[in-house]
Amino acid sequence: MNNQQRLKDKIERQLKRIQKAEHDRPNLLSQTVYIGTLGLVMVLPIIGGVYLGRWLDDMVQGYSTRWTLSLLFTGLVIGIFNVYFLIKEK
């Protein structure tokens, strides 16, 4: 009787694990949202850096792209770190 109870408990645990694994399996919609989020956290700092740099360059007399390029690369680095930390968190 004791062996039967242990076998039953083991089967129930395995069944719960299988059901949890099926429930937690990512579907197409969740993967699409995740990829979209990765894209946004990469692109938004770059665009923000370019707009801020362009605005700062327009405030300086003459033709200058110093701020635009500097903040473009800064935004790129920040975007890469954002993607890395987002992937690491998941």
N, C-alpha and C positions, 0 to 999 in steps of 0.2 A: 504494500500500500504506500509506503514511504517513497519508494522508487517511482511509482506512478505519479505521485504529487510533485516530485522534483522534475520529472519529465514534462508534466503539464505546465509548471512554472517556467521552465526553460523555453518551451514552445511559445508561451504567451509573451515572454520578453522579446523573443525573436520577431514575433508578429508585430509587436508594438514598434520595434526598431524599423522594420520594413515599412510600416505605415507612416512613420515619422519621416523616413527617407523619401518616400513618394510625395508627401505633403510639402517638404522643404525643397524639392527639386525645382530649379529655376525654369520658368517657361519663357516663351519667345517675347512676351510683353515685358517681363521684368528684365530680361537681358537687353532689350532695346532701350528701356529707360536707363539702365546702368551705363550703356555706351553713350547715350545722349548726355548724361550727367558728366561723364569723363570728358566729352567734347566741350561742354560748357565751362568746366573748371580749367580747361586748357586755354580756350579762346578768349574768355572774358578778361583776364589780366593783360593779355596781349593787346586787345582792342582798347582797353582802358589806358594802357601805357602809350599807345600811339596817339589817342585823342588828347591826352594830357600833354604829351611832348609836342604835338602840333600846336596846341594852344600856347605853350610856353615859347615855342619858336616864333610864333606870330607876334608875340609881345616884344621881341628883339628886332631892332632895325636891321635891314639887310636880309640876305638869304641865308638861312641857317637850318640845318637838320640835326644839329647836335643833340638837342633834347629828344627829338622824335626817335632817333636811332638808339639812344641810351635807354629810354624808357621802353622801347620795343624789345630790346634784349632783356631788360629787367623783367618785363611782363612774361617773356618766354621762359625765363628761369623760374619765376613764381608759378607759372602754369605747369611746368614739369614737376615741381615739388608738390603742387596740389594733386596732380594725377598719381604720383607715387604714394602720397599719404592716403588717398582715397582707395587705391588698390590694396595697400598694406592693411587698411582698416577692415576691408571685406575679407 
